[in-house]
Amino acid sequence: MSASRTPGYSRLNKNHKFSIAGVAALGAAALTFSLVPDNASAEADTKSVAAAAPVAWSAAADSAQAKTVHTSITQQQVGADKVAKAVAEARAKADAKAKAEAATKAKAAAAAKAKAEAKKRADQRAAASRAAARKPVYANNLDGWIRESLAIMKERGIPGSYEGLHRNIIRESSGNPRAINNWDINAQNGIPSKGLLQVIKPTFDAYHVPGTPHDQYHPVANITAAANYAADRYGSIDNVDSAY
């Protein structure tokens, strides 16, 4: 059976078999040696590619990072510009608002001042009108002269009554404001008594009541000056019942 599978092999002696085996071994070794340089070159090429890959990736990564940083800086600058613009606009609006409010306040203050001044003038006119309305009008006769004199005497704190004035006036001058005494001692001394209450010039000048005419014959001026003198000398014109 074996002879038929390998024809002629069985007829070889032992030396021949060893020789064939040796040649085969030498061929295998030669084939192996010839393949080693090709594998080493491939490995070297692989290592070169592997070494170049990180460098290329690093350069690409650096470029991408630089681009990202540049973009970030640009965005930050744009953002800062927007913030600055917004702040400037807000400040401008605030300034405009403050100016508008100040103008409104100034206008309101001016209007309030004008209104207050107008009210003050109106109040003054009203007060003057009331005063004029309250100011009594006295008759130009003995009754009117006495009543007006009493009003002035009251303001000045000079005592006296209607009855006391009327009584003394009738006795001294009979109610004649132009009456003059040319025969008594005063007349003899050159200073005659004059007016409703027969007052001499030095007494009239000394006891003249401010606000009345400085005229010895004026009815109200004469009455008030005489009442003022009587108050000083006798306490009141009411206490006088004769020449004084």
PAFI-592755 format. One line per 10 residues: number of its first residue (from 1); their letters; for each residue x, y, z of N, C-alpha, C, O. Coordinates in pm, whole numbers, plus 50000, padded with zeros to 5 digits. Example, Ala and Ser with C-alpha at 12.3 -4.5 7.8 and 13.67 -1.06 7.14 Angstrom:
1 = AS = 51319:49431:50780:51230:49550:50780:51320:49670:50780:51424:49668:50846 ~ 51285:49775:50708:51367:49894:50714:51290:50003:50787:51341:50114:50804
! end
This chain:
1 = MSASRTPGYS = 50082:49878:50000:50000:50000:50000:50085:50126:50000:50056:50219:49925 ~ 50192:50131:50085:50277:50249:50093:50354:50268:49966:50378:50382:49925 ~ 50397:50155:49898:50472:50164:49776:50391:50228:49668:50444:50302:49585 ~ 50261:50201:49667:50175:50259:49564:50148:50405:49587:50125:50478:49490 ~ 50150:50456:49721:50121:50597:49749:50240:50680:49711:50219:50789:49657 ~ 50369:50638:49735:50487:50715:49701:50574:50634:49610:50667:50565:49653 ~ 50544:50644:49482:50620:50560:49389:50766:50601:49387:50796:50720:49375 ~ 50857:50508:49399:51001:50524:49390:51064:50565:49519:51185:50546:49536 ~ 50983:50624:49616:51042:50671:49742:51093:50554:49822:51194:50567:49891 ~ 51029:50445:49813:51071:50330:49895:51197:50269:49845:51264:50195:49917
11 = RLNKNHKFSI = 51233:50300:49720:51353:50243:49668:51476:50323:49703:51588:50278:49674 ~ 51462:50438:49765:51576:50519:49805:51632:50463:49933:51559:50417:50021 ~ 51772:50467:49942:51834:50420:50064:51833:50530:50168:51783:50639:50139 ~ 51885:50508:50284:51884:50600:50397:51963:50725:50365:51920:50834:50402 ~ 52077:50715:50299:52158:50832:50267:52085:50926:50176:52088:51048:50192 ~ 52018:50867:50079:51939:50953:49987:51831:51029:50062:51808:51147:50035 ~ 51766:50963:50157:51658:51029:50232:51710:51145:50314:51648:51251:50321 ~ 51826:51125:50378:51884:51233:50457:51923:51349:50368:51907:51465:50407 ~ 51973:51321:50249:52014:51428:50158:51896:51512:50116:51905:51635:50112 ~ 51787:51448:50085:51665:51519:50044:51615:51605:50157:51575:51720:50137
21 = AGVAALGAAA = 51618:51549:50277:51572:51623:50394:51658:51745:50419:51609:51851:50458 ~ 51788:51729:50397:51881:51841:50417:51856:51950:50318:51854:52068:50352 ~ 51837:51910:50192:51810:52013:50090:51684:52086:50121:51675:52208:50105 ~ 51585:52013:50164:51456:52078:50198:51475:52174:50311:51418:52284:50310 ~ 51554:52135:50410:51577:52223:50526:51650:52348:50483:51616:52458:50527 ~ 51752:52333:50396:51825:52447:50348:51736:52540:50268:51751:52662:50279 ~ 51649:52490:50191:51556:52574:50111:51463:52652:50198:51434:52769:50174 ~ 51415:52584:50302:51324:52653:50395:51395:52767:50465:51340:52876:50484 ~ 51522:52738:50503:51599:52841:50573:51624:52959:50482:51614:53074:50525 ~ 51657:52931:50354:51682:53039:50259:51559:53121:50236:51564:53244:50227
31 = LTFSLVPDNA = 51446:53051:50226:51320:53124:50206:51289:53212:50325:51242:53325:50310 ~ 51316:53159:50443:51293:53238:50565:51382:53360:50569:51334:53467:50605 ~ 51505:53350:50534:51599:53460:50536:51562:53567:50436:51577:53686:50462 ~ 51513:53525:50320:51476:53622:50218:51353:53701:50256:51334:53813:50207 ~ 51267:53648:50343:51145:53717:50383:51169:53814:50497:51086:53904:50514 ~ 51273:53805:50576:51297:53889:50694:51314:54034:50658:51250:54118:50721 ~ 51396:54071:50558:51411:54214:50526:51279:54279:50490:51256:54393:50531 ~ 51191:54213:50415:51061:54272:50375:50975:54300:50496:50912:54405:50505 ~ 50972:54206:50592:50893:54227:50714:50949:54342:50795:50872:54422:50849 ~ 51081:54354:50806:51143:54462:50882:51111:54597:50822:51087:54694:50893
41 = SAEADTKSVA = 51111:54604:50688:51080:54730:50619:50935:54770:50645:50904:54887:50667 ~ 50847:54669:50640:50704:54698:50666:50684:54748:50806:50607:54840:50832 ~ 50758:54682:50899:50746:54725:51039:50797:54867:51055:50738:54946:51128 ~ 50908:54899:50986:50965:55034:50994:50869:55135:50936:50850:55244:50991 ~ 50807:55097:50821:50710:55190:50762:50592:55211:50854:50541:55323:50868 ~ 50549:55103:50919:50435:55113:51013:50469:55205:51128:50388:55289:51168 ~ 50594:55187:51183:50637:55270:51294:50647:55416:51252:50613:55506:51329 ~ 50696:55440:51128:50708:55578:51079:50571:55644:51068:50554:55759:51106 ~ 50473:55570:51015:50336:55621:51003:50279:55648:51141:50212:55748:51165 ~ 50307:55551:51233:50254:55566:51368:50316:55686:51438:50249:55756:51515
51 = AAAPVAWSAA = 50446:55711:51410:50512:55825:51473:50465:55956:51413:50456:56056:51485 ~ 50436:55958:51285:50392:56082:51218:50250:56119:51254:50214:56237:51252 ~ 50168:56021:51286:50025:56045:51316:50006:56136:51436:49927:56230:51425 ~ 50074:56115:51551:50054:56206:51664:50097:56349:51632:50034:56444:51677 ~ 50204:56363:51552:50249:56498:51519:50145:56570:51436:50115:56686:51463 ~ 50089:56503:51336:49985:56564:51253:49862:56594:51335:49801:56700:51318 ~ 49824:56503:51425:49705:56525:51512:49729:56642:51605:49639:56723:51631 ~ 49856:56650:51657:49888:56760:51748:49881:56894:51675:49828:56991:51729 ~ 49932:56899:51554:49928:57024:51476:49783:57062:51446:49746:57179:51456 ~ 49705:56964:51410:49564:56990:51381:49491:57038:51507:49408:57129:51503
61 = ADSAQAKTVH = 49524:56971:51621:49460:57009:51748:49499:57150:51786:49415:57229:51830 ~ 49630:57184:51769:49675:57319:51801:49603:57423:51715:49562:57528:51763 ~ 49589:57391:51587:49520:57482:51495:49375:57502:51537:49324:57614:51534 ~ 49309:57395:51574:49168:57403:51617:49155:57480:51746:49063:57559:51764 ~ 49252:57456:51839:49250:57529:51967:49273:57677:51946:49206:57760:52008 ~ 49367:57711:51858:49393:57853:51828:49271:57918:51768:49235:58031:51800 ~ 49206:57842:51677:49083:57895:51616:48976:57917:51720:48904:58017:51718 ~ 48966:57821:51813:48865:57833:51921:48896:57953:52010:48805:58028:52045 ~ 49023:57972:52046:49063:58086:52130:49035:58217:52059:48983:58311:52118 ~ 49071:58223:51931:49046:58345:51854:48896:58377:51848:48854:58491:51866
71 = TSITQQQVGA = 48820:58271:51823:48674:58290:51819:48622:58338:51953:48537:58427:51960 ~ 48674:58277:52061:48631:58317:52196:48666:58463:52225:48584:58537:52278 ~ 48788:58503:52189:48831:58642:52211:48745:58738:52131:48703:58843:52180 ~ 48721:58698:52005:48637:58784:51919:48498:58799:51978:48442:58909:51983 ~ 48442:58686:52024:48309:58690:52085:48310:58775:52213:48216:58851:52238 ~ 48417:58760:52293:48426:58841:52415:48436:58990:52384:48374:59073:52451 ~ 48514:59024:52280:48526:59165:52240:48392:59220:52193:48352:59331:52227 ~ 48323:59138:52112:48190:59178:52064:48096:59195:52181:48018:59291:52188 ~ 48104:59099:52276:48020:59109:52395:48053:59234:52477:47963:59303:52524 ~ 48183:59262:52493:48224:59382:52568:48176:59509:52499:48131:59603:52564
81 = DKVAKAVAEA = 48187:59511:52366:48139:59627:52291:47989:59646:52309:47941:59758:52325 ~ 47916:59535:52307:47772:59543:52328:47738:59594:52467:47648:59677:52485 ~ 47813:59544:52567:47790:59589:52705:47821:59737:52718:47744:59812:52779 ~ 47934:59779:52661:47972:59921:52667:47868:60008:52599:47831:60115:52649 ~ 47820:59962:52484:47716:60037:52412:47588:60044:52493:47524:60149:52500 ~ 47552:59931:52555:47431:59928:52636:47444:60021:52757:47350:60091:52793 ~ 47563:60021:52820:47586:60109:52935:47577:60255:52893:47516:60337:52961 ~ 47640:60286:52779:47636:60425:52730:47493:60468:52699:47452:60579:52731 ~ 47417:60378:52636:47277:60411:52604:47195:60429:52732:47113:60520:52742 ~ 47219:60340:52830:47147:60352:52957:47182:60482:53027:47095:60549:53082
91 = RAKADAKAKA = 47313:60518:53025:47355:60643:53090:47292:60763:53018:47247:60858:53082 ~ 47290:60758:52885:47230:60868:52808:47081:60880:52839:47029:60990:52856 ~ 47013:60764:52847:46870:60768:52881:46848:60822:53021:46756:60899:53045 ~ 46935:60780:53116:46923:60828:53254:46946:60978:53261:46875:61049:53332 ~ 47048:61026:53187:47075:61170:53186:46958:61248:53127:46918:61352:53179 ~ 46905:61195:53017:46790:61261:52953:46671:61262:53046:46599:61362:53056 ~ 46650:61150:53115:46537:61142:53210:46556:61240:53325:46462:61306:53367 ~ 46682:61247:53376:46709:61340:53487:46687:61485:53443:46629:61564:53518 ~ 46733:61518:53322:46713:61654:53272:46564:61685:53255:46518:61793:53289 ~ 46491:61586:53202:46347:61606:53184:46277:61624:53318:46190:61710:53332
101 = EAATKAKAAA = 46316:61542:53416:46255:61554:53549:46290:61689:53613:46206:61752:53676 ~ 46417:61732:53596:46458:61861:53651:46380:61974:53586:46336:62068:53653 ~ 46362:61965:53453:46286:62069:53383:46141:62070:53430:46081:62176:53447 ~ 46086:61949:53449:45947:61940:53496:45933:62000:53636:45839:62073:53665 ~ 46031:61967:53724:46027:62021:53860:46041:62173:53860:45971:62244:53932 ~ 46135:62223:53775:46155:62368:53767:46028:62436:53717:45989:62541:53768 ~ 45965:62375:53618:45841:62432:53565:45732:62430:53670:45657:62527:53685 ~ 45723:62318:53742:45622:62308:53848:45648:62409:53959:45556:62470:54012 ~ 45778:62426:53994:45813:62522:54100:45779:62664:54056:45726:62743:54134 ~ 45809:62696:53928:45777:62829:53877:45627:62852:53876:45578:62960:53911
111 = AAKAKAEAKK = 45553:62748:53836:45407:62762:53834:45353:62779:53976:45263:62859:54000 ~ 45410:62700:54070:45365:62711:54209:45396:62849:54266:45316:62907:54339 ~ 45516:62901:54231:45555:63034:54280:45462:63140:54223:45416:63229:54295 ~ 45435:63129:54093:45345:63227:54030:45205:63219:54091:45140:63321:54115 ~ 45161:63095:54117:45029:63077:54178:45026:63137:54319:44929:63202:54357 ~ 45135:63112:54396:45143:63166:54532:45143:63318:54531:45076:63382:54612 ~ 45220:63376:54438:45224:63522:54429:45089:63579:54389:45045:63681:54442 ~ 45023:63510:54294:44890:63556:54253:44792:63548:54370:44709:63637:54389 ~ 44802:63438:54448:44715:63424:54564:44743:63533:54668:44651:63589:54728 ~ 44874:63562:54687:44912:63665:54784:44853:63800:54743:44799:63873:54826
121 = RADQRAAASR = 44866:63832:54613:44810:63959:54566:44658:63962:54582:44600:64063:54620 ~ 44597:63847:54551:44451:63840:54565:44410:63856:54712:44313:63924:54743 ~ 44487:63791:54802:44457:63804:54945:44475:63948:54993:44396:64000:55072 ~ 44582:64011:54941:44604:64151:54980:44492:64240:54931:44445:64329:55003 ~ 44448:64217:54807:44337:64297:54755:44210:64271:54835:44133:64363:54865 ~ 44190:64142:54868:44071:64108:54945:44076:64172:55084:43975:64222:55134 ~ 44198:64168:55147:44212:64228:55280:44188:64378:55274:44121:64436:55359 ~ 44246:64440:55169:44225:64585:55154:44078:64616:55131:44023:64714:55182 ~ 44015:64530:55052:43873:64551:55025:43790:64534:55152:43697:64610:55178 ~ 43827:64432:55232:43755:64411:55357:43778:64528:55453:43687:64574:55521
131 = AAARKPVYAN = 43906:64575:55456:43938:64687:55544:43860:64811:55502:43807:64886:55584 ~ 43855:64829:55369:43780:64945:55320:43631:64930:55350:43562:65027:55382 ~ 43586:64806:55340:43444:64783:55368:43416:64800:55516:43309:64846:55555 ~ 43515:64760:55601:43494:64772:55745:43512:64916:55795:43455:64953:55898 ~ 43591:64996:55720:43618:65133:55767:43488:65214:55767:43426:65235:55662 ~ 43451:65257:55882:43323:65329:55890:43333:65469:55830:43439:65531:55828 ~ 43225:65513:55784:43216:65649:55732:43142:65732:55836:43028:65702:55872 ~ 43209:65836:55883:43149:65918:55989:43087:66044:55928:43135:66102:55831 ~ 42981:66081:55989:42913:66203:55943:42996:66326:55977:43065:66330:56079 ~ 42987:66425:55890:43062:66548:55912:42979:66643:56001:42936:66750:55958
141 = NLDGWIRESL = 42960:66599:56125:42890:66680:56225:42943:66642:56362:43033:66559:56373 ~ 42888:66704:56467:42940:66679:56601:42934:66533:56639:43030:66481:56696 ~ 42825:66466:56609:42812:66323:56641:42920:66243:56568:42984:66156:56628 ~ 42939:66271:56441:43040:66200:56364:43180:66227:56414:43264:66137:56418 ~ 43208:66352:56452:43341:66386:56501:43373:66314:56633:43483:66264:56654 ~ 43271:66311:56720:43291:66244:56850:43315:66094:56828:43405:66036:56888 ~ 43234:66032:56743:43246:65886:56720:43381:65852:56655:43445:65755:56693 ~ 43422:65930:56559:43553:65904:56496:43665:65923:56598:43760:65845:56600 ~ 43655:66025:56681:43757:66049:56785:43763:65934:56883:43871:65893:56924 ~ 43646:65880:56922:43643:65766:57014:43710:65643:56954:43778:65569:57025
151 = AIMKERGIPG = 43693:65620:56823:43758:65505:56757:43909:65520:56762:43981:65423:56790 ~ 43959:65643:56734:44104:65666:56738:44155:65655:56881:44261:65597:56905 ~ 44081:65710:56976:44120:65701:57117:44128:65556:57162:44217:65521:57240 ~ 44038:65472:57116:44039:65331:57152:44164:65263:57098:44227:65184:57168 ~ 44201:65294:56973:44321:65237:56913:44446:65279:56990:44540:65200:57004 ~ 44448:65403:57040:44566:65458:57107:44564:65435:57258:44660:65468:57327 ~ 44457:65379:57309:44450:65354:57452:44420:65478:57534:44458:65487:57651 ~ 44353:65573:57473:44319:65698:57545:44178:65682:57602:44083:65660:57527 ~ 44163:65695:57732:44031:65675:57793:43934:65791:57761:43975:65903:57730 ~ 43806:65761:57770:43703:65863:57747:43577:65801:57692:43580:65692:57634
161 = SYEGLHRNII = 43467:65870:57711:43338:65820:57664:43269:65926:57579:43308:66043:57575 ~ 43165:65882:57511:43087:65974:57427:43028:66083:57515:43031:66201:57480 ~ 42975:66045:57627:42910:66142:57717:43009:66245:57769:42979:66365:57772 ~ 43130:66199:57810:43231:66291:57862:43277:66389:57757:43294:66507:57787 ~ 43298:66344:57635:43339:66434:57528:43227:66533:57493:43249:66654:57484 ~ 43109:66479:57475:42996:66565:57435:42970:66674:57540:42948:66790:57505 ~ 42972:66637:57664:42945:66731:57774:43047:66845:57774:43009:66962:57783 ~ 43174:66812:57763:43279:66913:57767:43282:66999:57639:43310:67118:57646 ~ 43253:66940:57527:43249:67015:57401:43139:67122:57405:43160:67237:57367 ~ 43022:67081:57452:42910:67177:57458:42944:67292:57553:42912:67407:57525
171 = RESSGNPRAI = 43009:67261:57665:43044:67366:57758:43152:67459:57701:43143:67581:57719 ~ 43252:67404:57633:43366:67482:57588:43338:67562:57460:43378:67678:57448 ~ 43267:67500:57362:43254:67566:57231:43114:67562:57173:43089:67616:57065 ~ 43023:67498:57243:42885:67481:57191:42883:67400:57062:42786:67405:56986 ~ 42991:67324:57038:42996:67238:56919:43047:67306:56795:43033:67253:56685 ~ 43108:67427:56812:43159:67502:56697:43310:67474:56682:43388:67515:56767 ~ 43351:67405:56576:43494:67373:56559:43581:67494:56533:43703:67486:56549 ~ 43522:67608:56494:43599:67728:56468:43596:67825:56588:43635:67941:56576 ~ 43550:67776:56699:43540:67863:56818:43679:67904:56864:43774:67827:56854 ~ 43692:68029:56916:43818:68081:56966:43791:68173:57084:43699:68254:57081
181 = NNWDINAQNG = 43872:68159:57188:43857:68240:57311:43962:68351:57305:44081:68326:57318 ~ 43916:68474:57286:44007:68587:57276:44011:68673:57403:44067:68782:57400 ~ 43953:68627:57513:43947:68713:57634:44009:68655:57759:44032:68729:57854 ~ 44038:68523:57764:44094:68466:57888:44244:68494:57897:44301:68560:57810 ~ 44306:68444:58002:44446:68468:58028:44536:68416:57916:44640:68474:57885 ~ 44492:68304:57855:44572:68248:57746:44573:68344:57626:44676:68364:57561 ~ 44459:68400:57600:44450:68496:57490:44536:68617:57520:44604:68671:57432 ~ 44531:68659:57645:44612:68774:57684:44761:68746:57668:44841:68837:57644 ~ 44797:68618:57681:44939:68577:57665:44971:68547:57518:45083:68507:57486 ~ 44875:68566:57430:44899:68547:57287:44879:68405:57238:44915:68373:57124
191 = IPSKGLLQVI = 44823:68320:57322:44799:68180:57278:44653:68145:57309:44626:68068:57402 ~ 44558:68200:57233:44417:68177:57261:44378:68031:57246:44439:67956:57169 ~ 44276:67991:57320:44221:67856:57309:44136:67849:57183:44064:67942:57148 ~ 44146:67734:57114:44073:67718:56987:44007:67582:56977:44045:67488:57047 ~ 43907:67573:56892:43843:67447:56855:43737:67399:56950:43699:67471:57043 ~ 43689:67278:56928:43576:67221:57001:43603:67213:57150:43514:67240:57231 ~ 43723:67176:57188:43756:67163:57330:43854:67272:57375:43920:67258:57478 ~ 43862:67379:57297:43938:67497:57337:44079:67462:57387:44112:67481:57504 ~ 44161:67412:57296:44299:67371:57328:44394:67481:57282:44379:67534:57172 ~ 44491:67514:57366:44591:67613:57325:44700:67545:57241:44716:67423:57245
201 = KPTFDAYHVP = 44772:67625:57168:44870:67569:57072:44978:67483:57137:45003:67373:57088 ~ 45042:67525:57244:45146:67439:57304:45091:67303:57349:45156:67200:57332 ~ 44970:67304:57407:44910:67177:57452:44876:67089:57331:44901:66968:57333 ~ 44821:67149:57228:44788:67072:57106:44912:67008:57048:44911:66890:57013 ~ 45020:67084:57037:45144:67029:56981:45200:66915:57067:45250:66815:57015 ~ 45190:66933:57200:45247:66832:57291:45165:66704:57293:45222:66596:57308 ~ 45033:66713:57279:44945:66596:57293:44875:66557:57162:44776:66483:57163 ~ 44928:66607:57051:44870:66570:56920:44878:66419:56900:44980:66356:56929 ~ 44769:66363:56849:44763:66217:56826:44803:66187:56682:44739:66236:56589 ~ 44907:66107:56663:44949:66071:56527:44835:66007:56448:44754:65932:56503
211 = GTPHDQYHPV = 44831:66039:56321:44726:65986:56235:44614:66086:56213:44529:66066:56126 ~ 44615:66191:56288:44517:66299:56269:44590:66422:56214:44710:66438:56235 ~ 44518:66510:56144:44583:66629:56088:44643:66716:56199:44587:66730:56307 ~ 44756:66774:56169:44820:66864:56268:44761:67005:56250:44828:67101:56211 ~ 44632:67011:56281:44556:67136:56264:44470:67156:56389:44384:67074:56421 ~ 44495:67266:56457:44427:67293:56585:44276:67310:56568:44200:67287:56662 ~ 44230:67349:56449:44088:67369:56425:44018:67240:56373:43896:67233:56364 ~ 44100:67139:56338:44037:67016:56286:43960:66949:56398:44016:66924:56504 ~ 43830:66918:56378:43746:66865:56487:43804:66742:56555:43816:66739:56677 ~ 43841:66641:56476:43890:66514:56533:44028:66534:56596:44054:66483:56704
221 = ANITAAANYA = 44115:66608:56530:44248:66633:56585:44237:66710:56717:44312:66682:56811 ~ 44145:66806:56724:44126:66886:56845:44071:66801:56959:44118:66811:57073 ~ 43971:66718:56930:43910:66635:57034:44012:66535:57089:44025:66522:57211 ~ 44082:66465:57003:44175:66359:57048:44293:66420:57126:44337:66363:57226 ~ 44343:66535:57081:44453:66598:57154:44406:66641:57293:44477:66620:57391 ~ 44287:66700:57303:44233:66743:57433:44209:66623:57522:44238:66629:57642 ~ 44154:66512:57467:44129:66390:57545:44261:66330:57593:44268:66279:57705 ~ 44364:66335:57510:44495:66282:57546:44555:66363:57663:44614:66308:57756 ~ 44539:66495:57654:44588:66584:57761:44510:66559:57891:44569:66549:57998 ~ 44378:66549:57882:44294:66526:58000:44327:66393:58064:44327:66382:58187
231 = ADRYGSIDNV = 44356:66289:57983:44393:66158:58038:44522:66169:58117:44537:66105:58221 ~ 44616:66249:58069:44744:66266:58136:44730:66347:58266:44795:66318:58366 ~ 44644:66449:58263:44630:66536:58379:44523:66492:58478:44540:66509:58599 ~ 44411:66434:58428:44298:66404:58515:44254:66256:58511:44160:66216:58579 ~ 44323:66177:58432:44287:66036:58421:44192:66006:58308:44195:65896:58252 ~ 44106:66102:58271:44011:66084:58160:43937:66214:58137:43921:66294:58230 ~ 43892:66237:58017:43810:66354:57986:43677:66349:58061:43612:66451:58083 ~ 43638:66227:58101:43513:66211:58175:43523:66277:58313:43421:66313:58372 ~ 43644:66293:58364:43663:66351:58497:43667:66506:58494:43680:66569:58599 ~ 43656:66565:58377:43662:66710:58363:43519:66766:58360:43435:66721:58282
241 = DSAY = 43493:66866:58447:43359:66927:58452:43365:67080:58443:43263:67148:58456 ~ 43487:67131:58420:43499:67278:58411:43623:67309:58328:43682:67220:58267 ~ 43660:67434:58326:43780:67471:58250:43900:67390:58298:43919:67369:58418 ~ 43976:67348:58206:44089:67261:58242:44219:67310:58180:44324:67248:58200
! end
